[in-house]
Amino acid sequence: MTKEQIPVARRAEQWREELRKSRKNKERTDMQRVHMTELDALVRSRNNEEVNLGLTPEQAMIEAQRCIDCANPTCVSGCPVNIDIPSFIKFIETGQFLESAKILKDTSALPAVCGRVCPQERQCEAQCIHVKMKKESVAIGYLERFAADYERESGQIAVPEIAAPNGIKIAVAGSGPAGLSFASEMAKFGYDITVFEALHEIGGVLKYGIPEFRLPNEIVDVEIGILRKMGVKFVTNCIIGKSLSYEDLHDEGFHGIFVASGAGLPNFMNIPGENLNGVMSANEYLTRVNLMDAANPQSDTPVLLGKLVAIIGGGNTAMDAVRTARRLGAERAMIIYRRSEEEMPARLEEVKHAKEEGIEFLTLHNPVEYLGDEYGRVKHMRLQQMELGEPDESGRRRPVPIEGAIVTIDIDQVIISVGTSPNPLIPASFKGLEISRWGTVVVDKSTMRSTIDDVYAGGDIVRGGATVILAMGDGRKAAASMHERFMGETKSAVNDGLTENQK
């Protein structure tokens, strides 16, 4: 058997075994983690170019050497989509970059995306043996990005193998990470997949929610292009629950539905002055800037370009919004967060980048009122100073107001980023769908199946707000479950259940 005939995963395991026998673990664990080059903070804070510049092949191979090929690779269990992390890293170490990318695509529909935006430091990298030895983890995220980028830039993009078409049509509501992951897995199984997107661009939150300086649209488009080559079809400007009902989908021959419509309904704080001009949600702000060219004064719907901008919140969306405001000309761009910096849910890298770009952090402050001028435009903000009390249900210390400690600051734009709620359209229009008191779709967590027999769901519509990779994990789990259900039925039983039009 030639080298080319040996399956990729098996060859990776052979190399890993050889390296286990020959390596010197101490040398590997003593190596310093490679750090990625970044654009200069002063330069990048005035443009929309990607901040992180990626690893060179030499850097990637050196970093890959730090992996000591654990007999029980706990990093894999820390990955929501169960990427074979040791194998893809070993291919990088041996210079076989295209093979590494193939390993990634066995389980991940969006490796170049995940390599950029996933919180690896809280997932796979947190489980790295280096961390247990009080050292920096292997840079799994950097290496994932490297392999995916190398493949794209080489022009030799591999398309995952797909099974023979089985003729069963499946609908996906939403083209965010959960929907794309589900579509990819089901296409591999041979299903006829159509993804319906409410907006005019495919990608969901990857396009409207994450700025290009963190995730370039080109990267998202290339990975969507792979799904197209796998036979996945996309329909834009189509709202499931409005443009098409549950019954319409069945009339059109769809035999199963995966709901991945996200959590795009912004939360507000319900304090005085929230209705003033210049106060908006981070969802609206980022969507208009990212998808509607709203930063252009000649746009049909231009967004206010504030000079004194306050973002309320401490998550990744808040960091995206405040860094966007800085790039759009804000002279003072501030994060207002009611807890301390240690409790911030945003990625450490995003906080670091924001500080480097001149963002101010007013922690232990919480807005209690917005004040406007005679024209109804926001001009001032009253902030309650806070201190930390006992931990709440999230495990973070609860912020407690300091009596009488109120400060007032000048602002001309407020962007509120205090969470989102699930899109209510599908839950309200699919009769028989059980909904939680938070508006999320109730599913069997082991299968992602809802209370409607042929409807599965995942991502933010189930979780209420989560990371890209957790949403993708839901999509994979739902695909495996739905496929198992169909395989449990005989082909004749499936065909008997289809109308002549569906056949």
VEXDREN-2710 file (C-alpha; in Angstrom, 1 decimal):
% VEXDREN-2710
k/r/px/py/pz
1/MET/0.0/0.0/0.0
2/THR/1.4/3.4/-1.0
3/LYS/1.5/6.4/1.2
4/GLU/-1.4/8.0/-0.7
5/GLN/-3.6/5.0/-0.1
6/ILE/-3.2/5.1/3.7
7/PRO/-6.1/7.1/5.2
8/VAL/-5.1/10.5/6.4
9/ALA/-6.1/9.9/10.1
10/ARG/-4.3/6.5/10.2
11/ARG/-1.1/8.1/8.8
12/ALA/-1.3/10.8/11.5
13/GLU/-1.7/8.2/14.2
14/GLN/1.4/6.4/12.9
15/TRP/3.5/9.5/13.0
16/ARG/2.2/10.4/16.4
17/GLU/3.2/6.9/17.7
18/GLU/6.7/7.3/16.2
19/LEU/7.1/10.7/17.8
20/ARG/5.9/9.4/21.2
21/LYS/8.8/6.9/21.0
22/SER/11.4/9.4/19.9
23/ARG/10.5/12.7/21.6
24/LYS/12.0/14.3/24.6
25/ASN/9.0/15.7/26.5
26/LYS/10.9/18.1/28.6
27/GLU/12.4/19.8/25.6
28/ARG/8.9/20.2/24.2
29/THR/7.4/21.5/27.3
30/ASP/10.3/23.9/27.9
31/MET/9.7/25.6/24.4
32/GLN/8.1/29.0/24.5
33/ARG/4.8/29.5/22.9
34/VAL/4.9/31.3/19.5
35/HIS/3.1/34.6/19.5
36/MET/1.2/35.9/16.5
37/THR/2.2/39.1/14.8
38/GLU/-0.4/41.9/15.0
39/LEU/-1.0/45.2/13.1
40/ASP/0.3/48.2/14.9
41/ALA/-2.4/49.5/17.3
42/LEU/-2.3/53.1/16.1
43/VAL/-2.6/52.1/12.5
44/ARG/-5.3/49.4/12.9
45/SER/-7.5/51.6/15.1
46/ARG/-8.1/53.7/12.0
47/ASN/-8.8/51.0/9.5
48/ASN/-10.7/47.8/9.1
49/GLU/-7.8/45.5/8.3
50/GLU/-7.5/42.2/10.2
51/VAL/-5.6/42.7/13.5
52/ASN/-4.0/39.3/13.8
53/LEU/-1.7/38.5/10.9
54/GLY/-1.3/34.7/11.3
55/LEU/1.7/32.4/11.6
56/THR/4.4/31.7/9.0
57/PRO/5.0/28.1/8.1
58/GLU/8.2/28.1/10.1
59/GLN/6.4/29.5/13.2
60/ALA/3.6/27.0/12.8
61/MET/6.0/24.0/12.6
62/ILE/7.9/25.2/15.7
63/GLU/4.7/25.7/17.7
64/ALA/3.4/22.3/16.6
65/GLN/6.5/20.7/18.2
66/ARG/5.3/21.8/21.6
67/CYS/2.5/19.2/21.4
68/ILE/3.8/16.2/23.3
69/ASP/1.3/13.7/21.8
70/CYS/-0.6/12.8/25.0
71/ALA/-1.8/9.3/25.2
72/ASN/-5.1/10.7/26.4
73/PRO/-5.5/14.0/24.6
74/THR/-7.8/16.0/26.9
75/CYS/-7.7/18.9/24.4
76/VAL/-10.1/16.9/22.2
77/SER/-12.7/16.6/25.0
78/GLY/-12.5/20.4/25.4
79/CYS/-13.5/21.0/21.8
80/PRO/-17.3/21.1/21.2
81/VAL/-17.0/19.6/17.7
82/ASN/-14.3/17.0/18.8
83/ILE/-11.6/18.0/16.3
84/ASP/-8.8/15.4/16.2
85/ILE/-6.4/18.1/17.5
86/PRO/-3.2/15.9/18.0
87/SER/-3.5/14.6/14.4
88/PHE/-3.9/18.0/12.7
89/ILE/-1.0/19.4/14.8
90/LYS/1.3/16.5/13.9
91/PHE/0.6/17.1/10.2
92/ILE/1.7/20.7/10.7
93/GLU/4.8/19.6/12.6
94/THR/5.8/17.4/9.6
95/GLY/5.1/20.1/7.1
96/GLN/2.0/18.4/5.6
97/PHE/-0.2/21.4/5.8
98/LEU/-2.9/20.4/3.3
99/GLU/-3.3/17.1/5.1
100/SER/-3.8/19.0/8.4
101/ALA/-6.6/21.0/6.8
102/LYS/-8.3/17.8/5.7
103/ILE/-8.3/16.6/9.3
104/LEU/-9.9/19.8/10.5
105/LYS/-12.7/19.5/7.9
106/ASP/-13.6/16.0/9.0
107/THR/-15.4/17.6/11.9
108/SER/-15.4/21.4/11.5
109/ALA/-17.3/23.2/8.7
110/LEU/-15.6/26.5/9.6
111/PRO/-11.9/25.9/10.6
112/ALA/-10.7/29.3/9.4
113/VAL/-13.5/31.0/11.3
114/CYS/-13.0/29.0/14.5
115/GLY/-9.3/29.6/14.4
116/ARG/-10.0/33.3/14.6
117/VAL/-13.0/33.8/16.9
118/CYS/-13.3/30.7/19.2
119/PRO/-12.4/31.1/22.8
120/GLN/-9.8/28.3/22.7
121/GLU/-8.3/29.5/26.0
122/ARG/-11.5/28.4/27.7
123/GLN/-12.0/25.2/25.8
124/CYS/-9.4/23.0/24.0
125/GLU/-6.4/25.0/25.2
126/ALA/-7.6/25.1/28.8
127/GLN/-7.4/21.3/28.7
128/CYS/-3.8/21.2/27.4
129/ILE/-1.3/19.3/29.4
130/HIS/1.0/22.4/29.4
131/VAL/-1.6/24.3/31.4
132/LYS/-1.6/21.5/34.0
133/MET/2.1/22.0/34.3
134/LYS/1.6/25.8/34.9
135/LYS/2.8/26.7/31.4
136/GLU/1.3/28.3/28.3
137/SER/-0.9/25.9/26.3
138/VAL/-0.1/24.8/22.8
139/ALA/-1.5/27.5/20.5
140/ILE/-4.2/25.3/19.1
141/GLY/-6.3/28.2/17.7
142/TYR/-3.4/29.7/15.9
143/LEU/-2.5/26.4/14.4
144/GLU/-6.1/25.8/13.3
145/ARG/-6.2/29.1/11.6
146/PHE/-2.8/28.5/10.0
147/ALA/-3.8/25.2/8.4
148/ALA/-7.1/26.5/7.1
149/ASP/-5.5/29.7/5.7
150/TYR/-2.6/27.8/4.1
151/GLU/-5.1/25.6/2.3
152/ARG/-7.1/28.6/1.1
153/GLU/-4.1/30.5/-0.1
154/SER/-2.6/27.4/-1.8
155/GLY/-5.7/27.2/-4.1
156/GLN/-5.9/23.5/-3.3
157/ILE/-9.1/23.6/-1.3
158/ALA/-10.3/20.0/-0.5
159/VAL/-14.1/19.3/-0.5
160/PRO/-15.2/16.7/2.1
161/GLU/-16.4/13.5/0.7
162/ILE/-20.2/13.1/0.5
163/ALA/-22.4/10.0/0.4
164/ALA/-24.6/9.2/-2.6
165/PRO/-27.7/11.4/-2.7
166/ASN/-30.6/9.8/-0.7
167/GLY/-33.3/12.2/-2.0
168/ILE/-34.4/13.3/1.4
169/LYS/-34.9/17.1/1.6
170/ILE/-34.0/18.9/4.8
171/ALA/-34.6/22.6/5.5
172/VAL/-32.3/24.8/7.7
173/ALA/-33.6/28.0/9.2
174/GLY/-30.7/30.4/9.6
175/SER/-27.2/30.5/8.1
176/GLY/-25.1/31.2/11.2
177/PRO/-22.6/28.7/12.7
178/ALA/-25.2/26.2/14.0
179/GLY/-27.0/26.1/10.6
180/LEU/-23.8/25.9/8.5
181/SER/-22.4/23.1/10.7
182/PHE/-25.6/21.1/10.5
183/ALA/-25.8/21.6/6.7
184/SER/-22.3/20.4/6.3
185/GLU/-22.8/17.3/8.3
186/MET/-26.1/16.4/6.6
187/ALA/-24.6/17.0/3.1
188/LYS/-21.9/14.5/3.9
189/PHE/-24.6/12.0/4.7
190/GLY/-26.2/12.5/1.3
191/TYR/-29.2/14.7/2.2
192/ASP/-30.6/17.4/-0.1
193/ILE/-30.0/20.6/2.1
194/THR/-31.5/24.0/1.6
195/VAL/-30.5/26.8/4.0
196/PHE/-33.0/29.7/4.4
197/GLU/-31.5/33.1/5.6
198/ALA/-33.6/36.1/6.6
199/LEU/-31.0/38.6/5.6
200/HIS/-29.4/39.3/2.2
201/GLU/-26.0/37.8/3.1
202/ILE/-25.2/34.2/4.1
203/GLY/-23.3/33.8/7.4
204/GLY/-25.6/35.0/10.2
205/VAL/-23.8/36.4/13.1
206/LEU/-20.4/35.7/11.4
207/LYS/-21.3/38.4/8.9
208/TYR/-23.5/40.9/10.8
209/GLY/-22.1/40.6/14.3
210/ILE/-18.3/40.2/14.0
211/PRO/-16.3/43.1/12.4
212/GLU/-13.9/42.4/9.6
213/PHE/-10.9/43.4/11.7
214/ARG/-11.6/40.2/13.6
215/LEU/-13.2/38.0/10.9
216/PRO/-12.9/39.1/7.3
217/ASN/-16.0/38.5/5.2
218/GLU/-13.8/36.8/2.6
219/ILE/-12.9/34.1/5.1
220/VAL/-16.5/33.3/5.8
221/ASP/-17.4/33.4/2.0
222/VAL/-14.7/30.8/1.2
223/GLU/-15.9/28.4/3.8
224/ILE/-19.5/28.9/2.7
225/GLY/-18.3/28.2/-0.9
226/ILE/-17.1/24.8/0.2
227/LEU/-20.7/24.0/1.4
228/ARG/-22.0/25.1/-2.0
229/LYS/-19.6/22.6/-3.6
230/MET/-20.9/19.9/-1.4
231/GLY/-24.4/20.6/-2.8
232/VAL/-25.9/22.8/-0.1
233/LYS/-28.3/25.4/-1.5
234/PHE/-28.9/28.8/0.0
235/VAL/-32.0/31.0/-0.2
236/THR/-31.6/34.6/1.1
237/ASN/-34.3/37.2/2.1
238/CYS/-36.5/34.4/3.3
239/ILE/-37.9/34.4/6.8
240/ILE/-39.0/31.0/8.1
241/GLY/-42.2/31.6/10.1
242/LYS/-43.2/34.5/7.9
243/SER/-42.1/34.0/4.2
244/LEU/-42.5/30.3/4.6
245/SER/-44.5/28.5/7.3
246/TYR/-43.9/25.0/8.8
247/GLU/-46.7/23.8/6.6
248/ASP/-45.2/25.4/3.5
249/LEU/-41.9/23.6/4.0
250/HIS/-43.7/20.3/4.2
251/ASP/-45.7/21.2/1.0
252/GLU/-42.4/21.8/-0.7
253/GLY/-41.2/18.3/0.2
254/PHE/-38.9/19.0/3.2
255/HIS/-38.8/15.9/5.5
256/GLY/-37.0/17.6/8.4
257/ILE/-36.2/21.0/9.7
258/PHE/-33.3/22.4/11.7
259/VAL/-34.0/25.7/13.5
260/ALA/-30.9/27.8/13.9
261/SER/-32.5/31.3/13.9
262/GLY/-30.3/32.6/16.6
263/ALA/-30.8/35.2/19.4
264/GLY/-31.0/38.5/17.5
265/LEU/-33.5/40.3/19.8
266/PRO/-31.5/42.8/21.9
267/ASN/-32.0/43.3/25.6
268/PHE/-32.2/46.8/27.1
269/MET/-31.9/48.0/30.7
270/ASN/-35.2/49.9/30.9
271/ILE/-33.7/53.0/32.5
272/PRO/-34.7/56.6/31.8
273/GLY/-33.5/58.1/28.6
274/GLU/-33.1/54.8/26.6
275/ASN/-35.4/56.2/23.9
276/LEU/-33.2/59.3/23.2
277/ASN/-31.6/59.6/19.8
278/GLY/-28.1/58.2/19.8
279/VAL/-29.0/55.2/22.1
280/MET/-29.1/51.9/20.2
281/SER/-28.3/48.2/20.7
282/ALA/-25.0/46.7/19.7
283/ASN/-26.9/44.3/17.4
284/GLU/-28.4/47.2/15.4
285/TYR/-25.1/49.1/15.4
286/LEU/-23.0/46.2/14.2
287/THR/-25.5/44.9/11.7
288/ARG/-25.9/48.3/10.1
289/VAL/-22.2/49.0/9.9
290/ASN/-21.2/45.5/8.9
291/LEU/-24.0/44.7/6.4
292/MET/-25.6/48.0/5.3
293/ASP/-22.6/50.3/4.7
294/ALA/-24.1/52.5/7.4
295/ALA/-20.7/54.1/8.3
296/ASN/-20.9/55.8/4.8
297/PRO/-22.7/59.1/5.2
298/GLN/-24.2/58.5/1.7
299/SER/-25.8/55.3/2.8
300/ASP/-29.6/55.0/2.7
301/THR/-29.5/54.4/6.5
302/PRO/-26.4/56.1/7.9
303/VAL/-25.5/55.4/11.5
304/LEU/-24.5/58.1/13.9
305/LEU/-20.8/58.6/14.1
306/GLY/-20.3/59.6/17.7
307/LYS/-17.3/61.3/19.1
308/LEU/-17.9/60.5/22.8
309/VAL/-19.1/56.9/22.7
310/ALA/-20.1/54.6/25.6
311/ILE/-20.6/50.9/25.2
312/ILE/-22.6/49.3/28.0
313/GLY/-21.4/45.7/28.7
314/GLY/-18.2/43.6/28.9
315/GLY/-18.6/40.7/26.5
316/ASN/-17.1/40.1/23.0
317/THR/-20.0/42.0/21.3
318/ALA/-19.3/45.0/23.5
319/MET/-15.6/44.8/22.5
320/ASP/-16.5/44.6/18.8
321/ALA/-18.8/47.6/19.1
322/VAL/-16.4/49.8/21.0
323/ARG/-13.5/49.0/18.7
324/THR/-15.7/49.7/15.7
325/ALA/-16.7/53.1/17.1
326/ARG/-13.0/53.8/17.5
327/ARG/-12.4/53.0/13.9
328/LEU/-15.3/55.2/12.9
329/GLY/-13.7/58.3/14.4
330/ALA/-14.7/58.3/18.1
331/GLU/-12.4/60.5/20.1
332/ARG/-13.3/58.9/23.3
333/ALA/-14.6/55.3/23.2
334/MET/-15.5/53.7/26.6
335/ILE/-16.5/50.4/28.0
336/ILE/-18.9/50.8/30.9
337/TYR/-19.1/47.6/32.9
338/ARG/-20.8/47.0/36.3
339/ARG/-18.3/44.4/37.5
340/SER/-14.5/44.4/37.6
341/GLU/-12.3/43.5/34.7
342/GLU/-11.6/40.1/36.1
343/GLU/-15.3/39.2/35.7
344/MET/-15.6/40.3/32.1
345/PRO/-16.8/37.5/29.8
346/ALA/-14.9/38.9/26.8
347/ARG/-11.9/37.1/25.6
348/LEU/-8.6/38.3/27.1
349/GLU/-7.2/38.9/23.6
350/GLU/-10.1/41.2/22.8
351/VAL/-9.7/43.2/26.0
352/LYS/-5.9/43.5/25.2
353/HIS/-6.5/44.7/21.7
354/ALA/-9.1/47.2/22.9
355/LYS/-6.7/48.7/25.4
356/GLU/-3.9/48.9/22.9
357/GLU/-6.3/50.8/20.6
358/GLY/-7.0/53.5/23.2
359/ILE/-10.3/52.2/24.6
360/GLU/-11.1/53.4/28.1
361/PHE/-12.5/50.9/30.7
362/LEU/-14.9/52.3/33.3
363/THR/-15.4/49.2/35.4
364/LEU/-17.6/49.0/38.5
365/HIS/-19.9/51.5/37.0
366/ASN/-23.5/51.1/35.8
367/PRO/-25.7/53.5/33.9
368/VAL/-28.9/54.7/35.8
369/GLU/-30.1/57.4/33.4
370/TYR/-29.3/59.1/30.1
371/LEU/-29.9/62.8/29.7
372/GLY/-30.7/64.6/26.4
373/ASP/-30.7/68.0/24.9
374/GLU/-33.7/70.0/23.8
375/TYR/-33.6/68.1/20.5
376/GLY/-34.0/64.7/22.1
377/ARG/-30.3/63.7/21.5
378/VAL/-28.4/62.0/24.2
379/LYS/-25.7/64.2/25.8
380/HIS/-25.0/62.9/29.3
381/MET/-25.0/59.7/31.2
382/ARG/-25.4/59.2/35.0
383/LEU/-23.4/56.3/36.3
384/GLN/-23.8/54.5/39.6
385/GLN/-20.5/53.4/41.2
386/MET/-20.5/49.8/42.2
387/GLU/-18.6/47.4/44.5
388/LEU/-18.4/43.6/44.4
389/GLY/-20.4/41.5/46.8
390/GLU/-21.0/37.7/47.1
391/PRO/-21.0/35.5/44.0
392/ASP/-24.3/35.1/42.1
393/GLU/-25.6/32.2/40.1
394/SER/-23.1/32.8/37.4
395/GLY/-20.2/32.3/39.8
396/ARG/-19.1/35.9/39.5
397/ARG/-19.3/38.4/42.4
398/ARG/-22.5/40.4/42.4
399/PRO/-22.2/44.1/41.8
400/VAL/-23.6/46.2/44.6
401/PRO/-24.4/49.9/44.3
402/ILE/-22.4/52.3/46.5
403/GLU/-25.0/54.5/48.1
404/GLY/-24.8/58.1/46.9
405/ALA/-21.9/57.5/44.5
406/ILE/-23.1/58.9/41.2
407/VAL/-21.0/60.5/38.5
408/THR/-22.1/62.2/35.3
409/ILE/-20.1/62.1/32.1
410/ASP/-20.6/63.6/28.6
411/ILE/-21.5/61.3/25.7
412/ASP/-23.1/61.7/22.3
413/GLN/-23.7/58.0/21.6
414/VAL/-24.6/55.0/23.7
415/ILE/-24.4/51.4/22.4
416/ILE/-26.1/48.8/24.7
417/SER/-24.6/45.3/24.8
418/VAL/-26.2/43.6/27.7
419/GLY/-27.2/40.4/26.0
420/THR/-29.8/39.2/23.5
421/SER/-32.9/37.0/23.5
422/PRO/-34.0/34.4/21.0
423/ASN/-35.7/35.4/17.8
424/PRO/-39.4/34.8/18.6
425/LEU/-40.7/34.3/15.1
426/ILE/-40.3/30.6/14.7
427/PRO/-41.2/29.7/18.3
428/ALA/-44.4/31.7/17.9
429/SER/-45.3/30.2/14.5
430/PHE/-44.5/26.5/14.9
431/LYS/-47.5/25.1/16.7
432/GLY/-46.6/22.4/19.3
433/LEU/-43.1/23.7/19.8
434/GLU/-42.3/23.9/23.5
435/ILE/-40.6/27.1/24.6
436/SER/-38.8/27.9/27.8
437/ARG/-39.7/31.0/29.9
438/TRP/-36.6/32.6/28.4
439/GLY/-38.0/32.2/24.9
440/THR/-35.6/29.4/23.9
441/VAL/-36.7/26.3/22.0
442/VAL/-36.8/23.3/24.4
443/VAL/-34.9/20.3/23.0
444/ASP/-33.6/16.9/24.2
445/LYS/-30.0/17.9/24.8
446/SER/-28.7/14.5/23.8
447/THR/-30.3/14.7/20.3
448/MET/-31.3/18.4/19.8
449/ARG/-34.8/17.2/18.9
450/SER/-37.7/19.4/19.8
451/THR/-41.3/18.6/20.9
452/ILE/-42.3/18.6/17.2
453/ASP/-41.2/15.2/15.8
454/ASP/-39.4/16.5/12.7
455/VAL/-38.0/19.7/14.1
456/TYR/-34.5/19.9/15.6
457/ALA/-32.8/23.1/16.9
458/GLY/-29.5/24.4/18.1
459/GLY/-27.3/27.4/18.7
460/ASP/-28.5/30.6/20.3
461/ILE/-32.2/29.7/19.7
462/VAL/-31.7/26.9/22.2
463/ARG/-28.9/28.3/24.4
464/GLY/-30.0/31.9/24.5
465/GLY/-26.5/33.1/23.7
466/ALA/-23.3/31.1/23.2
467/THR/-20.0/30.9/21.3
468/VAL/-19.6/30.1/17.6
469/ILE/-18.1/26.7/18.4
470/LEU/-20.8/25.7/20.8
471/ALA/-23.4/26.5/18.2
472/MET/-21.5/24.4/15.7
473/GLY/-21.4/21.5/18.2
474/ASP/-25.2/21.7/18.4
475/GLY/-25.4/21.5/14.6
476/ARG/-23.2/18.4/14.5
477/LYS/-25.1/16.7/17.3
478/ALA/-28.5/17.5/15.6
479/ALA/-27.2/16.2/12.3
480/ALA/-26.0/12.9/13.8
481/SER/-29.3/12.5/15.6
482/MET/-31.5/13.3/12.6
483/HIS/-29.5/11.0/10.4
484/GLU/-29.8/8.2/12.9
485/ARG/-33.5/8.7/12.9
486/PHE/-33.8/8.4/9.1
487/MET/-31.5/5.4/9.0
488/GLY/-33.7/3.8/11.6
489/GLU/-36.5/3.8/9.2
490/THR/-36.4/1.6/6.1
491/LYS/-36.1/3.3/2.8
492/SER/-39.5/2.1/1.8
493/ALA/-41.0/3.6/4.9
494/VAL/-39.5/6.9/4.1
495/ASN/-40.7/6.8/0.5
496/ASP/-44.2/5.8/1.6
497/GLY/-44.3/8.9/3.7
498/LEU/-43.5/11.2/0.7
499/THR/-46.1/12.5/-1.7
500/GLU/-45.6/12.1/-5.4
501/ASN/-44.5/15.8/-5.6
502/GLN/-41.9/15.2/-2.8
503/LYS/-40.5/12.2/-4.6
END
